[in-house]
Amino acid sequence: MNPTHPMSLPVPVVLAGARGHGRWHLENIRRLQHKGLVRLAGICELTPLSEDELDGLGAPEQSADFGALLDSTGAAIAVICTPIPTHTDLALVAAGKGVHLLLEKPPAPSYAEFRRMADGVATAGVVCQIGFQSLGSHAVPAIRQLIAEGALGTVTGIGGAGAWARDEAYYRRAPWAGRRRLNGADVIDGVLTNPLAHAVATALALHGSTRAEDIADIETELLRANDIESDDTSCVRVTTKDGGRITVAATLCAQQPGEPYVVVHGSSGRITFWYKQDRVLVQRSGRGPEEIEYGRTDLLENLVAHLTDGTELLVEPDATGAFMKVVEAIRQAPDPVALPADAWRLVPEDNRRVVPGIDALVAAAADTLALYSELGAPWALPHAAPHSAAKALPDEVSTR
């Protein structure tokens, strides 16, 4: 979608949610403001930011009333980095006022809420970029090109691995943290849907299966070592309509936290992509290994370029439809199973829980495309088959 009347620079921006992860957006807006691309016109926060927090950003208007702030500032773009259950309503408030959007991932806590947001945005005629920053990496099209050229032979599957650590405070940082539902509303703040959502979205993008209609079946294994409602140690296997297999395994209870990655398996080679670093390792038959570092296009910068000169938008809502099918499968799956007490231990100095052996298990899942239960993890749902959500997923997919 190209805007009818290209905008002039700098583009006025309102940021909703400027603390927590929102601080990253604040820094990014500061960077783009220095480049003359945007102007921070307003901040929507329950508690106003201090002068120190706003250093170098002028004196933007501050209010807890998002809609009123959009009106009074004349914002052209809203960056929404608020709790997951608020995304759809806030996006539709902005869309209703003709304000374009950068919406933080995950875009919604359910497929129905995602469709309500995406359809509402499309009806309003505004542009929406979903904040999967890894999809701005120049490595993604480069890897897709290598696959298309047959560099790996036949692709046999794609794996994703994320072994991170989060302490007890991580789950106490906000009322919705680590919750599946809050006050009757879906949250679905699990390891695969929020902190390591990029592993899922990036694997789907490398496969070329990014839209809801590309997905045939989803199997989930959701577990938790922490005393939370949601999952912190999980794996998911997606079967695409063309028979492709994508398995992503993740934990927030790693022994030795490492860089998350996605690996493309082929009949004559493999490509590993450490997506936070934009670093790629190509290994193929008859050649030495090749390591490449790529650049990255910032998603807010891309949105501004789209609105000012028609540059192609990188992550439109429907390009996250397949990811949202995974979120929906996790939402509809049985509640995560608590790991037995002997399957985890507390690391007192870090105040976090660790699952011994999980680092190797996560890597093995990405390597073999197998689920935890198939890899013989003693705690991995031995009495039940992995939950398959294909028949439970909504079939209606917008053609917009």
C-alpha positions in Angstrom: 0.0 0.0 0.0 1.5 3.3 -1.0 0.3 6.5 0.7 -1.6 8.8 -1.6 0.2 11.9 -0.3 3.8 11.3 0.6 4.8 12.9 3.9 7.5 15.4 4.5 10.3 15.0 7.1 10.6 14.9 10.0 7.5 12.7 10.6 5.7 13.4 14.0 5.7 10.3 16.2 3.9 9.3 19.4 5.3 6.5 21.5 2.9 4.5 23.6 4.9 2.6 26.2 8.2 4.3 26.8 9.6 2.2 29.7 10.6 -1.5 29.9 11.2 -2.6 26.3 9.8 0.8 25.3 13.2 2.3 26.3 14.6 0.7 23.2 12.1 2.5 21.0 12.8 5.7 22.8 16.5 5.3 22.0 15.7 4.5 18.4 13.4 7.5 18.0 16.2 9.6 19.4 18.6 8.2 16.8 16.1 8.9 14.0 15.3 12.3 15.3 19.0 13.2 15.1 18.9 12.1 11.5 16.0 14.4 10.8 13.6 11.6 9.9 11.2 11.8 12.8 10.2 14.2 15.6 9.0 12.8 19.0 5.7 14.6 19.3 4.2 12.8 22.3 4.6 10.0 24.8 1.7 8.0 26.2 2.7 6.7 29.7 0.8 6.3 33.0 3.7 8.2 34.7 5.3 11.0 32.7 9.0 10.6 31.7 11.5 12.8 33.5 13.8 15.3 31.8 16.7 12.9 32.2 14.7 10.1 30.4 14.0 12.6 27.6 17.5 13.9 27.2 18.0 15.0 23.6 14.4 14.6 22.7 13.1 18.0 23.4 9.8 18.4 25.4 7.2 16.1 23.8 3.7 16.3 25.0 2.9 13.6 27.6 -0.5 12.1 28.5 -2.0 8.8 29.6 -4.9 9.4 27.1 -3.6 7.8 23.8 -6.4 9.1 21.6 -6.3 12.6 22.9 -2.5 12.7 22.5 -2.8 11.6 18.9 -5.2 14.4 18.3 -3.3 17.2 20.1 0.1 16.3 18.6 -1.0 15.7 15.0 1.0 12.5 15.0 1.5 10.7 11.7 3.0 7.5 13.2 2.2 5.8 16.5 4.7 3.3 18.0 2.8 0.9 20.3 4.9 -0.9 22.9 2.3 -1.6 25.5 1.1 -4.9 27.2 0.1 -7.5 24.7 -3.7 -7.5 25.5 -3.9 -3.7 24.7 -2.3 -3.9 21.2 -5.5 -4.4 19.1 -7.6 -1.7 20.8 -4.8 0.9 20.7 -3.9 0.0 17.1 -7.6 0.6 16.1 -7.7 3.9 18.0 -4.7 5.1 16.0 -6.1 3.7 12.7 -9.4 5.4 13.3 -7.6 8.7 13.4 -5.6 8.0 10.2 -2.4 7.4 12.2 0.1 4.9 10.8 1.6 2.2 13.1 4.6 0.4 14.3 3.1 -2.3 16.4 5.4 -4.3 18.8 5.4 -8.1 18.5 3.5 -10.2 19.2 0.8 -8.2 17.4 -2.0 -9.8 19.4 -2.7 -12.5 21.9 -5.1 -14.5 19.7 -5.8 -15.0 16.1 -9.2 -13.4 16.4 -7.7 -10.3 18.0 -5.0 -10.2 15.2 -7.7 -10.4 12.5 -9.7 -7.7 14.2 -6.6 -5.5 14.2 -5.4 -6.3 10.7 -8.8 -5.9 9.1 -9.5 -2.7 11.0 -6.2 -1.2 10.0 -6.8 -2.2 6.3 -10.3 -0.7 6.4 -9.0 2.5 7.8 -6.4 2.7 5.0 -3.4 3.2 7.3 -0.1 1.4 7.1 1.0 -1.0 9.9 4.4 -2.4 10.4 4.7 -5.3 12.9 7.9 -5.0 15.1 9.7 -8.2 14.2 13.1 -6.5 14.0 14.9 -9.6 12.7 12.8 -9.5 9.5 14.6 -6.2 8.7 17.8 -8.1 8.5 19.4 -8.2 5.0 20.3 -11.8 5.8 16.7 -12.9 5.3 16.4 -12.2 1.6 20.0 -13.3 1.1 19.3 -16.7 2.6 16.0 -17.0 0.7 18.1 -16.3 -2.5 20.6 -19.0 -1.6 17.8 -21.5 -1.1 16.2 -20.6 -4.4 19.5 -21.0 -6.2 19.7 -24.6 -4.8 22.8 -23.9 -2.7 21.6 -26.4 -0.1 20.1 -28.9 -2.6 16.6 -29.8 -1.4 15.5 -28.1 1.9 14.6 -30.8 4.3 13.4 -28.6 7.2 14.1 -25.6 9.3 15.0 -25.5 13.0 15.1 -22.7 15.5 16.8 -22.7 18.9 16.7 -20.2 21.8 18.4 -20.9 25.1 18.0 -17.8 27.3 17.9 -17.1 31.0 15.4 -14.9 32.9 15.4 -14.4 36.6 12.4 -14.3 39.0 12.2 -10.6 38.7 11.4 -10.9 35.0 8.1 -12.5 35.9 7.3 -9.9 38.5 8.0 -6.9 36.3 4.4 -6.4 35.2 1.0 -7.9 36.2 0.7 -9.6 32.7 4.3 -11.2 32.7 4.2 -14.9 32.5 0.5 -15.1 32.3 -1.8 -16.9 29.8 -4.8 -14.8 30.8 -5.4 -11.8 33.0 -8.8 -10.5 34.1 -10.4 -12.7 31.6 -8.3 -11.4 28.6 -5.8 -13.5 26.7 -2.2 -12.6 27.3 -0.2 -15.7 26.1 3.1 -14.4 27.4 5.1 -17.6 26.7 8.7 -18.2 25.6 7.8 -18.8 22.0 5.2 -16.0 21.7 7.1 -13.2 23.3 10.8 -13.2 24.3 11.8 -15.8 21.6 9.0 -15.0 19.1 11.6 -13.8 16.6 12.9 -17.4 16.4 9.5 -18.6 15.2 8.8 -15.6 12.9 12.3 -15.8 11.3 12.1 -19.6 10.7 8.7 -19.1 9.0 10.1 -16.2 6.9 13.1 -18.3 5.7 10.8 -21.1 4.7 8.6 -18.5 2.8 5.6 -19.6 4.9 4.6 -16.3 6.5 0.8 -16.1 5.9 -1.9 -17.8 7.8 -3.0 -19.9 4.8 0.5 -21.4 4.5 0.1 -23.5 7.7 -1.3 -27.0 7.7 -0.6 -28.3 11.3 1.0 -27.2 14.5 2.2 -29.4 17.3 3.1 -27.9 20.7 4.8 -29.1 23.9 4.5 -26.4 26.6 6.3 -26.7 29.9 7.4 -24.5 32.8 10.1 -24.7 35.5 9.1 -21.3 36.9 6.1 -20.7 39.2 4.1 -19.0 36.4 0.9 -19.6 34.5 2.6 -19.6 31.0 5.4 -21.6 29.5 9.1 -21.0 29.8 10.5 -24.2 28.2 8.6 -25.2 25.0 8.9 -26.5 21.5 6.6 -26.3 18.5 6.6 -28.1 15.1 4.8 -26.5 12.2 3.9 -28.4 9.1 3.3 -26.1 6.1 0.8 -26.7 3.3 3.6 -27.7 1.0 4.8 -30.3 3.5 7.7 -28.3 5.0 8.7 -28.9 8.6 9.7 -26.2 11.0 10.6 -27.0 14.6 11.5 -24.3 17.1 12.6 -25.1 20.7 13.2 -22.5 23.3 13.8 -22.0 27.0 14.3 -19.2 29.5 16.0 -21.6 31.9 19.3 -22.2 30.1 22.4 -23.3 31.9 24.6 -21.3 29.6 22.5 -18.7 27.8 23.5 -18.3 24.1 22.6 -16.4 20.9 19.3 -17.7 19.4 19.5 -19.0 15.9 17.6 -20.5 13.0 19.1 -23.3 10.8 18.0 -24.3 7.3 18.7 -28.0 6.6 19.3 -29.1 3.1 20.2 -32.3 1.3 23.7 -30.9 0.5 24.3 -28.3 3.2 23.0 -26.0 5.9 22.7 -22.3 6.7 22.8 -21.1 10.3 21.5 -17.6 11.0 22.1 -15.9 14.4 19.3 -13.4 13.9 20.1 -10.9 16.6 23.6 -10.5 15.2 22.7 -10.6 11.5 25.4 -13.3 11.2 25.2 -16.2 8.8 27.2 -19.4 8.4 26.9 -21.2 5.1 28.1 -24.8 5.0 27.7 -26.8 1.8 29.1 -29.9 0.2 32.4 -29.4 -1.6 33.1 -25.9 -0.2 34.7 -24.5 2.9 32.4 -22.8 5.4 31.5 -19.2 4.7 30.6 -16.7 7.4 28.9 -13.4 6.4 27.6 -10.5 8.5 24.7 -8.6 7.0 23.2 -5.1 7.6 19.8 -4.5 8.9 17.0 -2.0 8.0 15.3 -0.5 11.1 11.6 -1.1 11.0 10.6 2.4 12.0 13.0 3.9 9.5 11.5 1.6 6.9 8.0 2.7 7.8 9.0 6.4 7.4 10.6 5.6 4.1 7.4 3.8 3.0 5.3 6.9 3.9 7.7 9.4 2.4 8.9 7.8 -0.8 6.9 4.5 -1.3 9.7 2.1 -0.2 8.3 -1.4 0.2 7.1 -2.1 3.8 9.0 -5.0 5.3 6.5 -6.6 7.8 2.9 -5.9 7.0 0.3 -7.6 9.2 -0.6 -10.5 6.9 3.1 -11.4 6.7 2.8 -12.4 10.3 -0.4 -14.5 9.9 1.5 -17.7 10.1 3.2 -16.6 13.3 -0.2 -15.7 14.7 -1.4 -19.2 13.9 1.4 -20.5 16.1 0.3 -18.1 18.9 -3.3 -19.4 18.5 -2.1 -23.0 18.7 -0.3 -22.2 21.9 -3.3 -20.3 23.2 -5.6 -23.3 22.5 -3.2 -25.9 23.8 -3.6 -27.3 27.3 -2.1 -25.2 30.1 1.7 -25.7 30.3 2.8 -28.7 32.5 4.9 -27.9 35.5 8.3 -29.7 35.3 8.8 -32.1 38.2 10.9 -30.7 41.1 13.9 -32.8 40.2 14.0 -31.5 36.6 15.1 -28.0 37.6 17.3 -26.3 40.2 17.5 -22.8 41.6 20.7 -20.7 41.0 20.6 -18.6 44.1 23.2 -15.9 43.0 21.1 -15.2 39.9 17.7 -15.9 41.5 16.7 -18.0 38.5 15.7 -21.5 37.7 17.7 -23.7 35.4 16.8 -27.0 33.7 19.9 -29.2 33.5 20.5 -30.5 30.0 18.0 -28.1 28.4 20.7 -26.2 26.3 21.7 -29.4 24.5 18.0 -30.5 24.1 17.1 -27.1 22.5 20.0 -27.5 20.0 19.1 -31.1 19.3 15.5 -30.1 18.5 16.7 -27.5 16.0 19.1 -30.0 14.5 16.7 -33.0 14.2 13.4 -31.2 13.9 12.2 -33.5 16.7 10.1 -32.4 19.8 11.4 -32.8 23.4 9.3 -35.9 23.9 10.7 -37.5 20.8 14.3 -36.7 22.0 13.7 -38.7 25.2 13.6 -35.9 27.7 12.4 -37.7 30.9 10.1 -34.8 31.8 8.6 -34.2 28.3 5.0 -35.1 28.5 5.5 -38.9 28.5 1.8 -39.7 28.9 0.4 -37.6 26.0 1.1 -37.0 22.4 2.1 -33.5 21.5 -0.9 -31.3 21.2 -1.9 -30.8 17.6 -3.9 -27.7 16.8 -4.6 -28.0 13.1 -8.3 -28.7 13.4 -8.8 -26.1 16.1 -7.4 -23.2 14.2 -9.7 -20.7 12.5 -9.9 -21.1 8.8 -11.1 -17.7 7.8 -8.3 -15.7 6.4 -8.7 -12.2 5.1 -7.8 -11.7 1.4 -6.7 -8.2 2.0 
